[in-house]
Amino acid sequence: MSQLTTILAAAETHVELPMPTWAFGAIAIVTFLALLGVLFSYRDVANRHSHRSAADAASHAGAPGATHHGTGHPTQGH
């Protein structure tokens, strides 16, 4: 039993981290904020180019399932 504990104790090594532990979290937060900025830059891109897609939208207006419901729900006498 003592030989097993000696081998396990010898195999156990201490690895020094290259930076403090809080720095790993800070790097992760900065990375995700940068990715959020990239994602946010694509916000509303389709509406910026409506002049290019207007003809395509008009051709799909009569497609099956493209029903138009008017201005909203009718009132029920309230």
LUMVOVO-479935 format. One line per 2 residues: number of its first residue (from 1); their letters; for each residue x, y, z of N, C-alpha, C. Coordinates in steps of 0.02 Angstrom, whole numbers, always signed. Example, Ala and Ser with C-alpha at 12.3 -4.5 7.8 and 13.67 -1.06 7.14 Angstrom:
REM residues 2
1> AS> +660,-284,+390,+615,-225,+390,+660,-165,+390 | +642,-112,+354,+684,-53,+357,+645,+2,+394 $
REM end
This chain:
REM residues 78
1> MS> +41,-59,+0,+0,+0,+0,+43,+63,+0 | +101,+59,+32,+143,+118,+36,+175,+134,-32 $
3> QL> +186,+83,-73,+214,+96,-138,+164,+132,-183 | +99,+115,-177,+46,+149,-215,+40,+222,-195 $
5> TT> +43,+236,-131,+38,+305,-109,+100,+345,-129 | +157,+313,-131,+218,+347,-153,+214,+364,-227 $
7> IL> +188,+319,-267,+182,+331,-339,+131,+387,-351 | +75,+385,-316,+24,+436,-325,+49,+505,-302 $
9> AA> +87,+507,-248,+114,+570,-225,+166,+598,-273 | +203,+555,-305,+253,+577,-353,+221,+601,-417 $
11> AE> +164,+572,-436,+130,+591,-497,+93,+657,-489 | +78,+675,-429,+40,+737,-417,+88,+796,-422 $
13> TH> +77,+838,-471,+119,+896,-480,+77,+959,-477 | +107,+1013,-459,+73,+1077,-455,+91,+1118,-516 $
15> VE> +39,+1139,-553,+49,+1178,-614,+34,+1251,-598 | +80,+1294,-611,+70,+1366,-600,+33,+1395,-660 $
17> LP> -20,+1432,-647,-58,+1464,-700,-18,+1523,-727 | -25,+1538,-792,+13,+1593,-821,-11,+1662,-800 $
19> MP> -71,+1667,-771,-98,+1731,-748,-148,+1718,-692 | -169,+1770,-657,-217,+1759,-602,-283,+1731,-629 $
21> TW> -320,+1698,-585,-382,+1666,-607,-434,+1716,-631 | -436,+1775,-601,-486,+1825,-622,-473,+1849,-693 $
23> AF> -411,+1844,-717,-395,+1867,-784,-427,+1821,-837 | -435,+1757,-823,-468,+1713,-870,-541,+1734,-879 $
25> GA> -574,+1751,-824,-643,+1775,-829,-648,+1841,-866 | -600,+1886,-853,-601,+1951,-887,-591,+1942,-963 $
27> IA> -547,+1897,-982,-536,+1883,-1053,-600,+1856,-1085 | -634,+1811,-1050,-696,+1782,-1076,-749,+1836,-1084 $
29> IV> -756,+1880,-1035,-807,+1933,-1039,-791,+1980,-1097 | -729,+2000,-1104,-710,+2045,-1160,-722,+2011,-1227 $
31> TF> -707,+1947,-1232,-718,+1910,-1295,-792,+1908,-1312 | -834,+1892,-1263,-906,+1889,-1276,-935,+1958,-1291 $
33> LA> -910,+2010,-1260,-933,+2077,-1276,-913,+2097,-1347 | -854,+2076,-1369,-833,+2090,-1438,-878,+2052,-1487 $
35> LL> -894,+1990,-1472,-939,+1952,-1515,-1009,+1982,-1515 | -1031,+2008,-1459,-1096,+2042,-1456,-1095,+2104,-1499 $
37> GV> -1039,+2140,-1501,-1034,+2198,-1545,-1039,+2179,-1618 | -1008,+2124,-1637,-1013,+2100,-1706,-1085,+2081,-1722 $
39> LF> -1117,+2046,-1677,-1186,+2027,-1687,-1232,+2088,-1691 | -1219,+2137,-1649,-1260,+2197,-1648,-1251,+2238,-1712 $
41> SY> -1193,+2233,-1744,-1181,+2271,-1805,-1225,+2246,-1863 | -1250,+2186,-1859,-1295,+2159,-1911,-1368,+2173,-1897 $
43> RD> -1382,+2212,-1845,-1451,+2228,-1827,-1484,+2268,-1882 | -1543,+2249,-1903,-1585,+2285,-1950,-1554,+2292,-2019 $
45> VA> -1512,+2245,-2039,-1479,+2249,-2105,-1530,+2241,-2161 | -1579,+2198,-2152,-1628,+2185,-2205,-1668,+2248,-2221 $
47> NR> -1684,+2288,-2172,-1723,+2349,-2184,-1681,+2404,-2215 | -1616,+2400,-2212,-1573,+2451,-2243,-1574,+2445,-2319 $
49> HS> -1590,+2386,-2344,-1588,+2373,-2416,-1658,+2358,-2443 | -1708,+2395,-2420,-1776,+2380,-2441,-1787,+2394,-2515 $
51> HR> -1749,+2440,-2545,-1757,+2454,-2616,-1737,+2394,-2659 | -1694,+2352,-2634,-1673,+2293,-2671,-1722,+2236,-2663 $
53> SA> -1756,+2233,-2607,-1800,+2176,-2594,-1874,+2192,-2606 | -1891,+2253,-2625,-1961,+2271,-2634,-1993,+2231,-2690 $
55> AD> -1959,+2222,-2746,-1987,+2184,-2801,-1996,+2111,-2782 | -1949,+2084,-2745,-1953,+2014,-2724,-2011,+2005,-2675 $
57> AA> -2021,+2052,-2630,-2077,+2048,-2583,-2143,+2053,-2618 | -2147,+2094,-2670,-2210,+2102,-2707,-2227,+2038,-2745 $
59> SH> -2176,+2004,-2770,-2190,+1942,-2807,-2212,+1886,-2761 | -2193,+1889,-2698,-2213,+1837,-2651,-2278,+1854,-2615 $
61> AG> -2306,+1911,-2627,-2367,+1931,-2591,-2426,+1887,-2609 | -2428,+1860,-2669,-2483,+1818,-2690,-2470,+1744,-2680 $
63> AP> -2416,+1727,-2645,-2398,+1657,-2635,-2448,+1623,-2588 | -2456,+1557,-2594,-2502,+1522,-2549,-2479,+1530,-2476 $
65> GA> -2526,+1546,-2435,-2510,+1555,-2364,-2493,+1627,-2347 | -2486,+1670,-2397,-2470,+1740,-2383,-2535,+1779,-2379 $
67> TH> -2571,+1768,-2326,-2635,+1802,-2318,-2625,+1869,-2284 | -2667,+1915,-2301,-2665,+1981,-2271,-2728,+1989,-2229 $
69> HG> -2719,+2011,-2169,-2774,+2015,-2122,-2800,+2085,-2113 | -2782,+2130,-2155,-2807,+2198,-2149,-2771,+2238,-2096 $
71> TG> -2808,+2279,-2061,-2777,+2324,-2012,-2777,+2296,-1942 | -2804,+2238,-1932,-2804,+2209,-1865,-2867,+2170,-1851 $
73> HP> -2878,+2155,-1790,-2937,+2116,-1770,-2999,+2160,-1770 | -3055,+2135,-1795,-3116,+2175,-1793,-3142,+2181,-1721 $
75> TQ> -3174,+2235,-1708,-3204,+2243,-1642,-3266,+2200,-1637 | -3280,+2177,-1577,-3337,+2132,-1568,-3393,+2165,-1530 $
77> GH> -3406,+2227,-1546,-3462,+2263,-1516,-3450,+2287,-1446 | -3389,+2296,-1426,-3375,+2320,-1358,-3378,+2394,-1355 $
REM end
